Amino acid sequence: MPPLDIALAALAALAAGFVNAIAGGGTLITYPVLVALGLPPVSANVTNTLALLPGYFGGTFAQRADLAGRGRRLLVLLPLAALGGLCGALLLLSSGERLFRSVVPWLILAASALLALQAPLRRLLGGRDAKGEGRTHPLWSLVPLAIAAVYGGYFGAGLSVIVLAALGLGSKEPLTRLNAEKQAIASAVNLAAAATFAFSGQGRWLLVGAMASAALGGGWLGGRFAGRLKPEVLRWTVVTLGLVVGLAYLIKG
Protein backbone atom coordinates (compact mmCIF):
# COMPACT_ATOMS: atom_id res chain seq x y z
CA MET A 1 0.00 0.00 0.00
CA PRO A 2 1.39 3.46 -0.87
CA PRO A 3 2.89 5.39 2.05
CA LEU A 4 0.50 8.28 1.38
CA ASP A 5 -2.51 5.98 1.89
CA ILE A 6 -1.05 4.72 5.17
CA ALA A 7 -0.46 8.29 6.29
CA LEU A 8 -4.05 9.29 5.43
CA ALA A 9 -5.45 6.31 7.35
CA ALA A 10 -3.26 7.14 10.34
CA LEU A 11 -4.38 10.77 10.21
CA ALA A 12 -8.02 9.65 10.20
CA ALA A 13 -7.31 7.38 13.19
CA LEU A 14 -5.62 10.27 15.01
CA ALA A 15 -8.76 12.35 14.48
CA ALA A 16 -10.98 9.43 15.53
CA GLY A 17 -9.03 8.90 18.75
CA PHE A 18 -9.24 12.61 19.50
CA VAL A 19 -12.98 12.76 18.83
CA ASN A 20 -13.71 9.56 20.74
CA ALA A 21 -11.98 10.94 23.83
CA ILE A 22 -14.20 14.02 23.82
CA ALA A 23 -17.45 13.38 21.97
CA GLY A 24 -17.54 9.90 20.40
CA GLY A 25 -18.24 8.78 16.85
CA GLY A 26 -14.69 8.19 15.62
CA THR A 27 -15.72 5.30 13.37
CA LEU A 28 -17.71 7.76 11.27
CA ILE A 29 -14.33 9.30 10.38
CA THR A 30 -12.12 6.25 9.86
CA TYR A 31 -14.49 3.92 8.01
CA PRO A 32 -15.23 6.28 5.07
CA VAL A 33 -11.52 7.08 4.74
CA LEU A 34 -10.63 3.38 4.49
CA VAL A 35 -13.31 2.83 1.86
CA ALA A 36 -12.09 5.89 -0.05
CA LEU A 37 -8.59 4.38 -0.02
CA GLY A 38 -9.96 1.40 -1.91
CA LEU A 39 -10.65 -1.19 0.80
CA PRO A 40 -13.77 -3.29 0.27
CA PRO A 41 -16.47 -2.44 2.85
CA VAL A 42 -16.07 -5.59 4.96
CA SER A 43 -12.28 -5.31 4.96
CA ALA A 44 -12.54 -1.62 5.89
CA ASN A 45 -14.83 -2.46 8.80
CA VAL A 46 -12.59 -5.28 10.03
CA THR A 47 -9.46 -3.13 9.78
CA ASN A 48 -11.22 -0.29 11.59
CA THR A 49 -12.31 -2.54 14.47
CA LEU A 50 -8.82 -3.97 14.91
CA ALA A 51 -7.18 -0.54 14.74
CA LEU A 52 -9.43 1.24 17.24
CA LEU A 53 -9.51 -1.56 19.84
CA PRO A 54 -6.69 -0.10 22.02
CA GLY A 55 -8.69 3.07 22.46
CA TYR A 56 -11.50 1.20 24.19
CA PHE A 57 -9.07 -0.33 26.66
CA GLY A 58 -7.61 3.11 27.31
CA GLY A 59 -11.05 4.51 28.06
CA THR A 60 -11.83 1.67 30.45
CA PHE A 61 -8.51 2.08 32.25
CA ALA A 62 -9.08 5.81 32.62
CA GLN A 63 -12.45 5.18 34.34
CA ARG A 64 -11.41 2.15 36.40
CA ALA A 65 -12.11 3.92 39.69
CA ASP A 66 -15.80 4.13 38.82
CA LEU A 67 -15.91 0.37 38.31
CA ALA A 68 -15.03 -0.34 41.93
CA GLY A 69 -17.58 -2.65 43.53
CA ARG A 70 -19.15 -3.55 40.15
CA GLY A 71 -17.52 -6.98 39.90
CA ARG A 72 -20.63 -9.12 40.30
CA ARG A 73 -22.62 -7.03 37.83
CA LEU A 74 -19.79 -7.07 35.27
CA LEU A 75 -19.49 -10.86 35.61
CA VAL A 76 -22.91 -10.99 33.95
CA LEU A 77 -22.62 -8.07 31.53
CA LEU A 78 -19.13 -8.62 30.10
CA PRO A 79 -19.63 -12.25 28.95
CA LEU A 80 -22.95 -11.20 27.40
CA ALA A 81 -21.21 -8.33 25.61
CA ALA A 82 -18.41 -10.59 24.38
CA LEU A 83 -20.88 -13.19 23.11
CA GLY A 84 -22.85 -10.51 21.27
CA GLY A 85 -19.66 -9.10 19.75
CA LEU A 86 -18.66 -12.58 18.59
CA CYS A 87 -22.08 -13.17 17.01
CA GLY A 88 -22.00 -9.79 15.27
CA ALA A 89 -18.50 -10.43 13.90
CA LEU A 90 -19.48 -13.87 12.59
CA LEU A 91 -22.61 -12.36 11.04
CA LEU A 92 -20.47 -9.79 9.23
CA LEU A 93 -18.03 -12.37 7.89
CA SER A 94 -20.80 -14.70 6.74
CA SER A 95 -23.07 -12.07 5.17
CA GLY A 96 -20.61 -11.03 2.48
CA GLU A 97 -19.75 -7.76 0.77
CA ARG A 98 -23.00 -7.24 -1.12
CA LEU A 99 -25.31 -7.32 1.91
CA PHE A 100 -22.94 -5.28 4.06
CA ARG A 101 -22.54 -2.69 1.31
CA SER A 102 -26.32 -2.34 1.08
CA VAL A 103 -26.89 -1.81 4.82
CA VAL A 104 -23.87 0.40 5.58
CA PRO A 105 -25.57 3.68 4.52
CA TRP A 106 -28.43 2.97 6.90
CA LEU A 107 -26.06 1.98 9.70
CA ILE A 108 -24.08 5.19 9.27
CA LEU A 109 -27.25 7.31 9.24
CA ALA A 110 -28.55 5.50 12.33
CA ALA A 111 -25.22 5.98 14.11
CA SER A 112 -25.27 9.68 13.23
CA ALA A 113 -28.80 10.01 14.64
CA LEU A 114 -27.76 8.22 17.84
CA LEU A 115 -24.77 10.49 18.23
CA ALA A 116 -27.04 13.51 17.78
CA LEU A 117 -29.25 12.19 20.60
CA GLN A 118 -26.33 11.52 22.93
CA ALA A 119 -26.56 14.78 24.87
CA PRO A 120 -30.35 14.60 25.46
CA LEU A 121 -29.92 10.98 26.55
CA ARG A 122 -27.22 11.94 29.05
CA ARG A 123 -29.41 14.72 30.43
CA LEU A 124 -32.35 12.34 30.74
CA LEU A 125 -30.32 9.73 32.60
CA GLY A 126 -28.62 12.32 34.74
CA GLY A 127 -31.92 13.99 35.64
CA ARG A 128 -33.49 10.68 36.51
CA ASP A 129 -30.53 9.80 38.73
CA ALA A 130 -30.79 13.09 40.54
CA LYS A 131 -34.47 12.48 41.28
CA GLY A 132 -33.90 8.88 42.32
CA GLU A 133 -36.67 7.70 40.01
CA GLY A 134 -37.03 5.12 37.33
CA ARG A 135 -35.71 2.00 39.08
CA THR A 136 -36.28 -1.06 36.93
CA HIS A 137 -35.04 -4.61 37.24
CA PRO A 138 -31.51 -4.99 35.84
CA LEU A 139 -32.64 -7.91 33.68
CA TRP A 140 -34.65 -5.48 31.58
CA SER A 141 -31.39 -4.09 30.25
CA LEU A 142 -29.98 -7.46 29.14
CA VAL A 143 -32.02 -7.85 25.94
CA PRO A 144 -31.24 -4.39 24.47
CA LEU A 145 -27.67 -4.79 25.68
CA ALA A 146 -27.32 -8.10 23.84
CA ILE A 147 -28.75 -6.53 20.67
CA ALA A 148 -26.33 -3.61 21.04
CA ALA A 149 -23.42 -6.05 21.41
CA VAL A 150 -24.36 -7.89 18.22
CA TYR A 151 -24.60 -4.57 16.40
CA GLY A 152 -21.22 -3.56 17.82
CA GLY A 153 -19.58 -6.71 16.51
CA TYR A 154 -21.18 -6.17 13.10
CA PHE A 155 -20.41 -2.48 12.60
CA GLY A 156 -20.03 -0.56 15.84
CA ALA A 157 -20.50 3.14 15.02
CA GLY A 158 -22.65 4.63 17.78
CA LEU A 159 -22.25 1.55 19.99
CA SER A 160 -21.45 3.57 23.11
CA VAL A 161 -24.70 5.54 22.86
CA ILE A 162 -26.78 2.35 22.51
CA VAL A 163 -25.00 0.66 25.42
CA LEU A 164 -25.48 3.69 27.66
CA ALA A 165 -29.21 3.71 26.88
CA ALA A 166 -29.48 -0.03 27.58
CA LEU A 167 -27.69 0.30 30.91
CA GLY A 168 -29.97 3.16 31.88
CA LEU A 169 -33.00 0.88 31.56
CA GLY A 170 -31.80 -1.37 34.36
CA SER A 171 -29.97 0.91 36.76
CA LYS A 172 -30.30 4.27 38.45
CA GLU A 173 -26.59 4.49 39.21
CA PRO A 174 -24.87 7.87 38.70
CA LEU A 175 -24.00 8.64 35.11
CA THR A 176 -20.26 8.42 35.84
CA ARG A 177 -20.66 4.76 36.83
CA LEU A 178 -22.84 4.03 33.81
CA ASN A 179 -20.18 5.61 31.60
CA ALA A 180 -17.50 3.40 33.13
CA GLU A 181 -19.63 0.29 32.62
CA LYS A 182 -20.27 1.40 29.05
CA GLN A 183 -16.53 1.61 28.40
CA ALA A 184 -15.93 -1.87 29.83
CA ILE A 185 -18.81 -3.37 27.84
CA ALA A 186 -17.71 -1.70 24.59
CA SER A 187 -14.21 -3.07 25.22
CA ALA A 188 -15.58 -6.60 25.63
CA VAL A 189 -17.67 -6.31 22.45
CA ASN A 190 -14.77 -5.04 20.38
CA LEU A 191 -12.27 -7.48 21.85
CA ALA A 192 -14.48 -10.43 20.89
CA ALA A 193 -15.06 -8.99 17.41
CA ALA A 194 -11.35 -8.22 16.94
CA ALA A 195 -10.34 -11.72 18.04
CA THR A 196 -12.68 -13.13 15.41
CA PHE A 197 -11.52 -10.72 12.71
CA ALA A 198 -7.84 -11.38 13.45
CA PHE A 199 -8.11 -14.80 11.76
CA SER A 200 -10.47 -13.78 8.97
CA GLY A 201 -7.86 -12.63 6.47
CA GLN A 202 -9.83 -9.40 6.00
CA GLY A 203 -7.68 -7.12 8.13
CA ARG A 204 -4.97 -4.96 6.58
CA TRP A 205 -2.33 -5.29 9.28
CA LEU A 206 -0.02 -2.56 8.04
CA LEU A 207 -2.91 -0.13 8.32
CA VAL A 208 -3.96 -1.60 11.67
CA GLY A 209 -0.54 -0.91 13.16
CA ALA A 210 -0.33 2.63 11.86
CA MET A 211 -3.91 3.46 12.82
CA ALA A 212 -3.73 1.91 16.30
CA SER A 213 -0.69 4.00 17.20
CA ALA A 214 -2.31 7.14 15.80
CA ALA A 215 -5.61 6.45 17.61
CA LEU A 216 -3.76 6.12 20.92
CA GLY A 217 -2.04 9.42 20.25
CA GLY A 218 -5.35 11.03 19.34
CA GLY A 219 -6.94 9.74 22.54
CA TRP A 220 -4.10 11.23 24.57
CA LEU A 221 -4.48 14.57 22.79
CA GLY A 222 -8.23 14.46 23.32
CA GLY A 223 -7.72 13.91 27.02
CA ARG A 224 -5.34 16.85 27.21
CA PHE A 225 -7.70 19.19 25.33
CA ALA A 226 -10.99 17.90 26.76
CA GLY A 227 -11.37 20.87 29.07
CA ARG A 228 -10.65 23.43 26.38
CA LEU A 229 -13.00 22.30 23.63
CA LYS A 230 -16.77 22.11 23.51
CA PRO A 231 -17.86 18.48 23.04
CA GLU A 232 -21.04 19.65 21.33
CA VAL A 233 -19.10 21.33 18.54
CA LEU A 234 -17.11 18.16 17.84
CA ARG A 235 -20.18 15.96 18.17
CA TRP A 236 -22.22 17.93 15.66
CA THR A 237 -19.27 18.07 13.29
CA VAL A 238 -19.10 14.27 13.35
CA VAL A 239 -22.90 13.98 13.06
CA THR A 240 -22.84 16.21 9.98
CA LEU A 241 -20.01 14.20 8.48
CA GLY A 242 -21.89 10.96 9.13
CA LEU A 243 -25.06 12.28 7.52
CA VAL A 244 -23.16 13.45 4.44
CA VAL A 245 -21.31 10.13 4.09
CA GLY A 246 -24.42 8.05 4.73
CA LEU A 247 -26.49 9.97 2.18
CA ALA A 248 -23.64 9.83 -0.35
CA TYR A 249 -23.38 6.05 0.03
CA LEU A 250 -27.17 5.76 -0.24
CA ILE A 251 -27.33 7.81 -3.44
CA LYS A 252 -24.32 6.04 -4.88
CA GLY A 253 -25.97 2.69 -4.21
N, C-alpha and C positions, 0 to 999 in steps of 0.2 A: 504494500500500500504506500502511495506517495507520502513523503514526510509532511507535506502541506495538509493532507487529509487528516493525518494523525494529530497535527497541531490544532486543526479546527475542532476535532472531536474533543481534545483535551481542553480547549478553551470553553466549549459548551459544557463540559463536565465541571470546570471551575465555576462557571456561572450557576450551574445547577446546585453545586454544593453550597455556594453563597446564598442562593435563594432558599434552599431547603432549610438552612440554619435560621432564617428570619421569617419566611412566609410560607414555604412549602410549594410544591408543584414543579420541582426540578426536572422531572421526566418529560414535561411538556416542552422543555428546551432541548434536551439531549436526543430524544427519540427522533424528532423531525430532522435534526442535523445528521444523524446516522443514515437515515433514509435518503437524504439529499446527497450524501457521499456515495450512494450506490448500493448500500446494503439492502438485501431483501427484508421485508417487514418483520418476519419472524426472527431472522438473524439480528436485526437491529434491536428488537425487543430483548432477546437473550443477552446480547452484548451489553445493553443498557443495565439490565438487572445485575449482571455480574460486576459491572464497573461501579455501580452506586452502592453496593452492599456495605462496604466499610463505613459509609456515612451513617447508616442505620445503627451500627454498633457504637459509633461515636456519640450519637444522640442518646442512646440508652445509657452509656457510661456517664455522660454529663448529668443525667437525671437520676442516677442510681440512689441518691439519698431519699428520693420520694418513693422508692420501691421498698423501703424498709418495712418489714412486717407484712408484706404482700405475698410471701412465699406460697402459702396454701392456695391462694386464689390463682397465682401464676402457674401452679402445678396443673391446674385445669385448663387455663386459657392458652398457655404456650404450646402444649401438644396439639390442641385443636387448631391453633393458628398454623403450626407447621404442617399438619395434615392437609389443611385447606390449601396452603401454598403448594404442596406437592401435587395435589389434585389439579390445581390451576395450571401448573407447569406442564403436567402430562397432557392436559386438555389442549394446551397451546401446541405442543409438539405433535400431537395426533391429528389436530384439525387441519393443518396444512396452510400454505401461503394464501390460497385463494379466499378461504373463509376469513382468515385473520385480516387480510387486506380489506375485505368488505365491511368488517365490524369496527376497524380502527377509527374511522372518522367519528362514529357514534361514541366510542369509548373516550376519545379525546374531548368531544363536546360535553359529554357527561362529567368528565373529570374537571373541565373548566367550570361547569356550573357548580359542582361541589366545592371547588376552591372559592368561588364567588360567595358561597353560602357559609364559608368557614367562620367568619367573624360573627354573623348572627347566631350561628350554632354555639360558639363559645360564650356569647352573652347569655343565651338561653340556659345553657348548662350552669354557668356561673351564677346567674340569678336564682335558679332553682336551688343550687347549693346553699346560697346565702339564706334562703327562706326555710331550708330544711324540709322541702316538700318533694313529692314525686318519687318516694321510695317504691321500687318494684323488686320482684324476686330476681336475683342475679341470673337465673336460668333463662329469663326472657331475653337476655343479651346474647346467648350462645348461638341461636339460629342466625340472626343478622351478622354476628361476628364470623361464623363459619362461611357464610356467603361472601363476606368481605375478604376473607382469607383466600378463597378460591379465585375471586377477582384479582387479588393482589398477585397471585402466582401466574395468572394469565396475562395481565397487563400492568397494573399497579399504579398508574397515575391517579392521584386523588385518594389513594388507599388510607392515608392517615386521617382524612376527614371522615371517611366511612367508619373506620374503627373507633374514632372518638365518639361518633353518634351511637354506635352499637354499645359501647361501654356505658354511655350515659343512660341507656335504657334500664340497666341493671344495677346502678350504683348511684348514690348521692354523695360520693367522696368529693373532696375539693378538686378543682380543675387541674391543679398542679399534679396531683396523684394520677388522675385520669390521663394526663399528658404523658407521664412517665410509663404507665401501663401501655399506652398507645405505642410508644417508641419500642418497648420490649416486644410487643405483639408484631409490629411491622418488621422488626428484626427477624423474628422467628419465621414469618411468612417468606421473607426474601431469602433467608438462609436456606430454607427447604427448596424454594424455587431455584436458587443458584446452584445448589448441590445437584439438582436434577439436570439443569442446563449444562453443567460443567462437562458432562459426558455425552452431550447431544451432538457435538460436532458443529453446532450453529454459532458458537461464540467466536469472536475475532479477538484472540488473546493479546495481540499487540495493542489493539485499541483498548482492551480491558485494562491493561497495565497502565497505559498513559492516562486514561480517564479516571481510574481509581485514585491515582496520585493527585491528579488535579482536583478531583471532588473533595478529597481530604483537605487540600489547601484552601479550596473555596469555603468549606465548612468552618475552617479556622478563621478565615477572613470575616465570614458572616458573624461568627461569635464576637469578634473584636469590634465590628461595626454595628452590632445589633442595637445598641443604645443610641446610635446617631442617625439611624435611618427609620423612616416610617414603614412598618410592615405592610400597611394598606397600599402604599404606592407600588411596592414590589409585587404584592399579590395581584393587584388589578392589571399590572403590566403583563404578568404571566397569564392571567385569565384572558386578556385581549389576544395575546399570542396564541393561546390554545384555541380560541374561537376562530381566529384567522386560519390557522393550520387545519383545524377540523373541517371548516367549510371548504377550504381549498382541496383537501383530500376527497370530500364528498362530491364536489363539482367535477373533479378530475376522474372520479370513478375508480 
